[in-house]
Each structure stands twice: as C-alpha cells, then as structure tokens.
C-alpha cells in the first residue's frame, strides 16, 4: 500500500556490553502480521430479515491491530561450564485473541513472552573422540495476562463434546527445543537431531537428519520429521452462541432470548489453538531426501 503515517512501523534498539555481558533494549510499534477477526458487524437476521449488529454472530471483519513491543535480551558466557546463556523478554500491548465469551468474539490482552537458551560444545568420546557435539536448548514461554475462560452450560453439566468458552489460547504455555549436532570426516558428514515439546498441548516433534558433503559439487541431505502426542483438540466454536434469539436457542439455553454460547466444541477452527502447530500435525510425518549439485 501507499506509505502513510498510520501504516508506518517505528522502533528503537540499544545494544551494549557491560562486564562481559551483552545486552539489548528494544522497542517496536508495528502492525500485527497476523489478522484479527472482529465480530460485531451489521448483518441480516436470517429469521426476521432485520439488519443490525448481532452479538456472538459468526461474521467478521479482518483487521491488523497496531502492537507495542517492549523487549530486552542478555547474552552471558560462563567459562567454568563453557556455556553461553541467552535470555530474551518481550512485553506486548494491543494484541487481539479469539474469545467466544465476548459479544464481538475477540478481546485484547497484554502478553509476556520469554526465551531462555543454552549453547555448549560437548565431547561424547564413545561417539567422536576428536570433535565436540553442539548442544543447544531453548525454552519459550508465553503468558496471556488478560486471559478469559469460563464454564458453559454444556461444560458445567459434563456433557461430551462441550467445553468452556473464552480464549482458546492457553493462558500459560511453554515449548522446549533441543538440538544435538555432530561432525565427522573433516566436517563433511553432519548428523543432527532436533526435538520440540509443547507442554500444554502434550505434543512433540522429532526431526533427525544427516548432511553429507560428498565433494565440492554434490551434497546429500536425508531427514525426517515425526510427531507424537495427544493430537487434535476441540474448543467451543460458537455454533451454539444463539446470535438470533430465540430462533437459534438450544435446550441448554436457560433463557432463549439471551445470546451466548453453551459450549458445543469442534476441532475447527479454534481447536487448533489448543493443540498448537505440533499437535495438529500428528498425522503429518515426513521424510525428505535432497540431492544438490553445484556448478
């Protein structure tokens, strides 16, 4: 789009080193790269023909909200254990999340995210006596500060297929990753394994691979990607939100003239937020073989 002040992203960064510790302070005012679906738009009642703004109606405008990000990082080298530690922290305001307990089906929340990383070269004599392996581990955390999750008539009654209403994103979640990488034959053969685990989704990905530099012209990479864990999950999708009362009320609505969800859930679309990218890909194991020729 044509440049305007209201679509400009502005940021600032300060970097430095203090007593051997690298640090940075960051600020960024930017437009979200992910769209926000905002309900509360005019629509026609399917039963009466009246046009109005109907609460909890699954009809959206797409918007890209403006977000403020405040962040910082530290890089610390520990000589006694020959390790590098990285700590990154970010605080954002203005982010929008799907929320089936709100009339417009979204709400805004401040979010805290952080990363704690560790890198170390480690010898494993029984695997390689002459070359160290790289170990790299990271823990990603996310905390939604204004999270909302409430019981529905269906979830309170313990009915199968019903869940609570609110934000499908977990209030607190962590993803851990681990990379182990080695080298053989004058660094021409490099096996590695990458693992990732989503704590709340209870899902993991395991990705082993081998990179073989055959000669100056040919390179062969063989890899795989396996997923294990709980798999897909369901969440209230607002099919029972009664947007046109009393016509769309269900037997679980105590007041048929009151809009709001009773918690009927599905895998799509909001169940994906519960399962996360790893959990929703449980049936998507992959095997890759890549042969490259350079000339």
Buried (B, 14 or more C-beta within 10 A) or exposed (E): EEEEEEEEEEEEEEEEEEEEEBBBEBBBBBBBEEEBBBBBEEBEBEEEEEEEEBBBBBBBEEBBBBBBBEBBBBBEEEEEEEBBBBBBBBBBBBBBBBBBBBBBBBBBBBBBBBBBBBBBEEEEEEEEEEBBBBBBBBBBBBBBEBBBBEBBBBBBEEBEEBBBBBBBBBBEBBBBBBBBBBBBEEEEBBBBBBBBBBBBBBBBBBBBBEBBBEEEEEBBBBBBBBBBBBBBBBBBBBBBBBBBBEEBBBEBBEEBEEBBBBBBBBBEEBBBBBBBBBBBBBEEEEEEEEEEEEE
